[in-house]
Amino acid sequence: MSLLYCAHSLSHELRFCKYSVSQSISQQELSNLAGKIKVWGGELGFQQLGISDTDLSAIENNYTRWTEAGMHGDMDYMHKHGSKRLRPDELIAGTKRVISVRMDHLPHNEQAAIDLLDDGKTAYVSRYALGRDYHKVLRKRLQKLAKKIQSEIGDFGYRVFVDSAPVMEKPLAQKAGLGWQGKHTNLINKNSGSWFFLGELYTDLPLPIDEPAQDHCGSCTACLDVCPTNAIIGPYQLDARKCISYLTIEHKGSIPIEFRKAIGNRIYGCDDCQLFCPWNKFAQISREADFMPRHDLDNSTLVELFNWSEETFLQKTEGSAIRRIGYERWLRNLAIGLGNANKTEEVIIALQNRVNHPSEIIKESVNWALNNLLSTISENSTNTNSIL
C-alpha cells in the first residue's frame, strides 16, 4: 500500500492510494510518460522540469555538520524532522522519484534593483516577494500537472511540495538537472541564472531519471565578496545567522546591532549575492503576471511603508509571502531601514511617532534608529570642523 496521496478522477480531494498503477507500466511506457510530463510542465508555465531519484546520501554529512554547528539559527524546522528531510522515502513512504520544476520570477532587469539599493529613502523588498505568494502559484500548477498524469495513466501516488515541508529542494533540483548550487548556496542555471522558484512532486512512479547538473562557478567569488554581512563564510557555506534574508524574515527578535548598518534599506530579504552573480546576465524576465510587483512595493519609500497601520499591512500583503513575518517584524525592519536613511524631518517625525510603541522590539529598534541618525549627524559635523 502506497502512503503517497493519490489522484482520483471522481474527487477533487486527495486520498491515500490503495494501489499503485506504477507496478503495471512498462519501461518504454514510463519513458514516453516522462517526455509527456516535460511537455505538460512547459505548458503549465514551468521553464524546466527534471526527474531524479531520492538518494541524497552525498550531502547528508555536510548537512548534519551545518545544523550541528547551529548555522540554521532559529529555523528549528531545518533539523527537527531528523532524516526525513534527507530521505524522501522516509518522509513519504513509497516515493521512488522526485519531479522538480523551476519557474522564473524576476519582474524586471537587475539594474533597477541595484539602483534601489543606492537610494537611501526607498525600501528594498527581495524580488521574489514583490508579487503573489509563490507557494500558491507553484502548488496550483503542480497539482494540475498531477491531474494531467492521472488523466494519462489513472491513479498514481504523489505529493506536491513548494518550500513547505522538510524537502531538500536545491540538491534534488541539481540531481534533476535544473542547475547547480552556487557558492552562495542558491541554485544556478547555466542558461537562466538564479532568479527562479522551485517546486517538487514526489511520486511512486519509477520514471527514468535525468542527468544531474554540473558546477560552473569556477574560481568566481563575486557572491562572497559582495555579501553585506559576510554571511557566506566560505564557498558553498552560508551562516544563516548572519544573512539579511534570515534576519529580516525568519528571525523573530531584535536584529543584532552588529548587522543593522549593513542591512541598509533592505526591509524584506536580500538579493545581493544574486544581483552580482555573473550567471544572472542570462536571467529571464518572468512572464507570470502573478509575480509582477503589487502595491508599488518596488517603488515605496521607507517612511510610507513605516506609516502603514496594521490594517493596511494586512490589506496590502494579502496573498503575499510578506504577510508571514507579521506587522511587528515589518515595523522592526523598517525602523532599521530608517535608521540607515538620510536624516530628514519626515524620517525623524515618522520614527518619533512610534517611539512609545507597545512592542519592546519596535521601541528598541526605533530608538536605535533615532540614535544612529543623530550620531551620524554628529560624526559629520566633527569631520567638517576638523577639515575647516
ABEGO torsion letter per residue (X at the ends): XBABBBBBAABABBBBBABBAAAABBAAAAAAAAAAAAAAAAAAGBABBBBBBABAAAAAAAAAAAAAAGAAEABAAAAAAEAAAABAAAABBGBABBBBBBBBABABBAAAAAAAAABAABBBBBAAAABBBAAAAAAAAAAAAAAAAAAAAEBBBBBBBBGABBBBAAAAAAAAGAEBBBAAGBBBBAAAEABBBBBBBBBABBBBBBBBBBBAAEABAAAAAABAAGABABBGBBBAAABAAAAAAABABBBBAAAAAAAEABABEBAAAAAABAAAAABBBBABAAABBBGGAAABBAAAAAABBAAAAAAAABGBAAAAAEAAAAAAAAAAAAAABBBBAAAAAAAAAAAABABAAAAAAAAAAAAAAAAAAAAAAAAAAAAX
